[in-house]
């Protein structure tokens, strides 16, 4: 069947991760109600047979009666009055599933998952972009999910998947090829599909200056009917203010700006994102992991993440491959995370420069004072002790 329909449904029926380690778990299963909505029911998942790398057999007992949209039965499974310091793998799993269900039909951008204020703002702007046809600029550091977000905005159009996505890599393509491409698109070669199609300008901040005016003229032409989604490392308006980009083109590309923060600036989202990547690997692999041990989460939190989301996804993939138990532990993570933690615990001493003249002057003064003290103030004798002439001593 259509993957856009079958995969979300399979995720909605997926058991909580703790089942992979042999525990009986309570969770929520979701299925379409036939009227464009969802039915939610409480279920108990009972693993059968040995648990290991492969998925065990699971018996699911579904309670009669639908839950209301506000019911959160996972919270009721905690001991009364006890609130864990960190969310469990099952709770992270439920939050991921709920986010995907809420996002279905609007946009499918998993990298916008997170509770940090910056990600809440990014999601709100992504919804605004998905609801209309205004040009969009996606800003963020390398590895933050700029291209993934840009693709998600295109496929979130209403109706979805009707138009064509036309990618143009501004950091790779030459001046003439970029110029000819935008001129061809301005002549409306896509016909009626143009109104639902998207021109994706990746790394538009690397666009050669010789074609800034050509691209601006093509986009602003009446015959140009495509929506433009661009990605950049920083807002183009700021870049233009420093003289590094055309002000006219920056204004055309920036009606909606979605800023994706570095992962190190939203560390509260790391457990959720790590669980997301782990469950994506589970869906494609015979090896099944339930989540992360606390020592692994601590090490993920301590790392500085220069590669942002892409690096986190790579780290989770390596750890899942190495892990032997149901949980990923700190020892399963790549060595560079341990090395970074050790380096942070033992920072290098700041090197101090030596002022040679000042240093030698202090030694010379000390030696002269010692010689004078030994000679009881006799300068001729002190000079002899130092191997100097009397005038040199003076």
N, C-alpha and C positions, 0 to 999 in steps of 0.2 A: 504494500500500500504506500501512499504518500508519506514520506518520512516526516514532513511537517506536522502530520496528524498522528502517526503511529508512535513516534518517539515521545512526545509529551504524554500520551496516554500510558505508555510503558513506565515512564518516570513516576506518574501519579499512582501507579499500583506497586511501586518498588518498596520492599520492606526497609525498616530502619537499619543502619549499619551494625548495631550491636548484635543483630541476628547472626552475622558472619562469625562472631566469636562464640556462638553456641548459647546465647542468652535468649530467653523469651522476652519479647518486646511488644509494647503497645504503640500504635501509630494511627495515621489517618490514610484511608484510601479514597481516591477521587475518580469519578467517571463522568462522562458527559450525560446530561439529563435529556438530550434529544431536542432541546429548545434553545441551544446556544449557551447554556449555563453548565454548572457542575454540581454533582451530588457528592457530599462528603459523609463518610461513615467511619466510626471508630472500629479498629480491627486489632486482633491479637495475633502476632506472628510467632509460630512455634517451630524452631529448627529440628530437623530429623536427620540422624546419621552423623558421622564424624565431620568436624569442621576443620578446614585448613585453607589451602590456597584456592581450591575450587568452591564454587557456590554450593552450600548444603541444600538438601531438599527442605522446603518450608511449607508448613500447613498454615493457612490463613483463616481465622475465624472472624467473620464480619458481623458486627452487632446490627440488629434490626433498627430502623429509624435513622433518618438523615440528621446530621448536625447542622446547626445554624452557622452562618458565616462568622459569627463572633465566638463560637465555641473553640477553646484551645485545650483539648484534653491532655496534651502532653504535660502542661503545667500541673494538672491534677495528679500525675503519677509521682510527683516528688513527695518526700515525707513532709508532713504538715509542719510549717514554720521553718523549714530548712531550705535555704536558697544557695545553690552551689556557686562557688566563686567564678567558675568558668562554665560555659555551656557545654553539654555533652555532644558526642557525635550525632546522636539521634535528634537532638534539638537543632543542631546545625543543618542536618539533613531536611528536617521539616521546614526550616526557614528558606532553604534553597528551593524546595519543591513549591512552597507557597509563592515565592517570588516568581518562579517560572509560570505558575498558573495565572497569576495576576497579569503578567506581561504578555501572555498568549493573546493574539488578536490585535495587539498594538505594536509591539516590537519584540524581537528576540535577541537581546544583547546581554549575555551572561556576564560580560566583564563589567557591567554597570552595577553588579551586585555589591551591596555594602551599606552600612548604617552611618558612615561618617558624613558630616555636613556637606563636604565637597561632593560626595557621590549622590546625596539626595538632590543637590542642585543640578548635577549632571543628568540624572534621570528625568527631572522635571523638564529640562531643556530638550532632552531626547524625545519626550512625549510631545512637546510642542513642535519639534521638527517633524515627527512622524505624522502629525495631524494635518500638516500643510505641505506646501511646495516651495517654501522660502529656501534660499541658499543657506548652507550650513558650513561652519568651520569647526573642525574637531582639533583641539589643541592638547598637547601633552608630551612628556618626555619619551624617549625611545623605549619601546616595550610596554607602554601603558595601555595599549589596546586601541590606538587611534584608527587603524585600518579596519579592525573588527567592528568598531562602533559605527564607522562610516558605512560599511556594508549593511549593518543592521538597520540603519536609518532608511536606506534604499528599499530593503525588503519589507520594511514596515509600512510602506505606502498603502493607501486604501483606494482601490483593492490591491492586495499585495501581489508581487511577482509578475505584474502585467507588463512593466517596462523593461528596458535593457540597461544594464550597468556597464558603463564604458570607462575603464580605468586608464589613466594617463600618469605615468611616473615622471614627475617633473625633475627628479634628481638624476635620472638615467637618460631620458630621451633628449635628442638634440633639438636645436632651435627650429630648424626647418620642419622637422616632423611634428613638433608641437604646434607650430603655426598652421601647417596644412590640416592638421586634425581639427582644430577649433574652427577653422574657416569652413571645412566640410560639414561640421555639425551645425554651423550657423545657417547653412543652406537647407536644413531640415530634411536630411536623407532618410530619417526613420519614419516619416509620415505621421500617422495618427498615434503611433507608439511614443513619439517624442514627448508628449505631454506627461507620460508616466515614466520616462527614462531619466537616468542620472549620469552626469559627467563627474567622475571621481578623480580629483586632482590630488594625488598623494605627494607629500613633501612639497607643497606649493611654495613654501618659503625658500626652496632651492630653485624656483623657476628662473631661468636666465632673464636678466633685465631687458634684453633686446626684444622679448616677446610680451612684456607686460602690457604695452598699449594694444597689441594685436588681440590678446586674450580679453582685455577689458572691452574692446570694441565689439568683439564677437559675442560676448555674454550679454552685453547691453542692447544688441540688435533685436529688432522686433521679430525677426525670423528665428531667433534662438529660443526654443521652447523647452529645453532640458533644465532640470534642476541641477545645481552644482553643489557637490559636497567636497570639501577640501580638508586636508590634514596638514598640520604644521607643528613645529616645536614650541612656538609662542604665538600670542595673538598678533595678527598682521597689522593691526592699527598701531601697536607699540613698535613693531619693526619699521613701519612706514615713518613714524615720528623720528626715528634715528636715521632716516634716509636710506634704509635698506630695502624698501619695497615701494611700489607705486601706491600712492594714497587712493587713487580712483579704483584700482583693482582690489585693494584691501577693503574698501567700503562695499564693493559689489559682492565680495565673498563672505562678509561677516554679519549678515542680518541676525543670525543665531550663532552664538559661539558656545560650544560645549568644552569645558576645560576639565581634563582628566589629571588628577594630582599624582605625584610620585607615590609609589606604594609605601615608602618610608614615612610619608606624611599622613597615612591612614592605617596605622598599625592595628587598630581595633578591628579592621576588616580582614586581617590575615587568616585567622582561624576559619572564617566562613569561606574565603576564596580557596584556601588549601583543601578544605573538604569538597568544594565544588570540583576542583581539578581531580581529586582522588576518585570521586564518583563518576566523572567522565571516563577515567581510565578503567574503572570497574565495568562500565557498560561495554567496553571494547575488549576486555581481557579475560582470560580464564582465571587469573589470579584475582582474589577479592580481598580488599582491605576495609576494615570497618571505620578507621579514623586514625587520629594521631594521639600518641601518649603525651602527657604534660611536658616531659623533658624535650620532646620534639617541638611542641608549640613554643616553648620558651626559647629554643634556639632559633626558630623561624622569626620570632619577635625581635631577637637581638641583632639580626643581620641587617645590613644597610641597603640591600636590594638595588644595586645600580642598574640591573636589567629589568626592574619593575615586574609587571604581571607575567611577561614572557619568561623571565628567569624563575619566578615562583612555579609556573607550570612545569618548567624543565626540572626543577629540583624535586617536585612532587613525583614526577614520572620516574626519576632515578631512584628515589626512596622507595616507591612502591615496587619497583623491580628487585631491589635488594632485600626488602623486608621479608622475614621468614614467618612471622606471626601475623595475627589478625590486625594488630595495631602497628603503625609506623612509629619507630622510636628514634631518639636522637642519633644513635649509632648508625641508623640507616641513611641519614642525610649525607650529602656530599661533604668531603673533608673540608672544603673551603669555608663552610659555615662554622665548623669547629675552630679553624685557624683564625677566622675573623673574631670569634668570641674570645679566644685566648689573647689576641692582640689588643682587643678593647680592655681586657682585664689587666694587662701589663703595658700601658702606654709607654712609648719611648721618651726618655728624658730629653728635654729641650736642650739642644747644643748651645753652649755659651761661647761666644767669641772671646779670644784673649787679646787684650791690648798690650802688645809686646813692650813698648817703651815704658808704659806705666808699671808693668810687672817687673821689668828689669830695674826700674828706678826704686821700687820698694826693696828689692833684694840688695841693691847697692847701698842704700841708706842703712839697712839693718847690719850689713857687714862693717860699714864705717863706724857705726855706733858701738859694735862689739869690740873693734880694734881700739877705739878711743877708751872704752871702759877697761880693757886689758892693759893699755899703756898708761892708765890713770891720768888721761888728759894730755899726755905728751904727744903732740902732733907728729914730731919727727919719728918717734918710736912707732906710732900707729901707722905712719906711711910705710915704714920698713916692714911691719907685720903684713901689710897688704901688698907688698911688692911694688909700691908706688913711690914717686918722688914727692917731696913735700909740696911743691907747687901743684902737682896733679891731685894730691889729696884735697888741697883747698878748692 
